[in-house]
Amino acid sequence: MSRTSHVRRPTERAAIRAAARSARPLPPVPALMAALIEANDRRDREGVQLCAHRIVRTSEPQVGEA
């Protein structure tokens, strides 16, 4: 039986480090709430979940930080 493993590329590691160093500005809460309402109207469960998580992260940045 053949087993495959994930081989990281040097550029992948560099991209992950660069993303961790750069601050990504979050949209304002009213814009996220509008996106949440729109996703809910469209019955987009994944969009609702993503918007809800971003609203929490924007309003309380220390949530989920370990």
C-alpha positions in Angstrom: 0.0 0.0 0.0 1.4 3.4 -1.0 1.2 6.2 1.4 1.5 9.8 0.3 2.6 12.6 2.5 2.3 16.4 2.2 5.5 18.0 1.0 5.8 21.7 1.9 7.3 24.0 -0.6 9.8 26.6 0.5 7.5 29.3 -0.9 4.6 28.0 1.1 6.5 28.3 4.4 7.6 31.9 3.5 4.0 32.8 2.6 2.7 31.5 5.9 5.3 33.4 7.8 4.6 36.6 5.9 0.8 36.3 6.4 1.4 35.8 10.2 3.5 39.0 10.3 1.2 41.2 8.4 -1.8 42.8 10.0 -5.0 42.3 8.0 -7.5 45.1 8.5 -11.0 43.9 9.2 -14.1 45.6 7.8 -16.2 47.6 10.2 -18.9 45.8 12.1 -21.9 47.5 10.3 -20.6 46.2 7.0 -20.1 42.7 8.4 -23.7 42.8 9.8 -25.0 43.8 6.4 -23.2 40.9 4.9 -24.5 38.6 7.6 -28.1 39.7 6.9 -27.6 39.2 3.2 -26.1 35.7 3.6 -29.0 34.8 5.9 -31.6 36.1 3.4 -29.9 33.9 0.7 -29.8 30.9 3.1 -26.1 30.7 2.7 -25.1 28.8 5.9 -21.4 29.0 5.3 -21.6 32.7 4.6 -23.6 33.3 7.8 -21.0 31.4 9.8 -18.1 33.2 8.2 -19.7 36.6 8.8 -20.6 35.8 12.4 -17.0 34.7 13.2 -15.6 37.9 11.6 -18.0 40.0 13.6 -16.8 38.4 16.8 -13.1 38.8 15.8 -13.6 42.4 14.9 -15.5 43.3 18.1 -13.4 41.2 20.5 -9.9 40.7 19.0 -8.7 38.6 22.0 -11.3 36.0 21.5 -9.8 32.8 20.3 -6.2 33.9 20.9 -4.2 31.5 23.0 
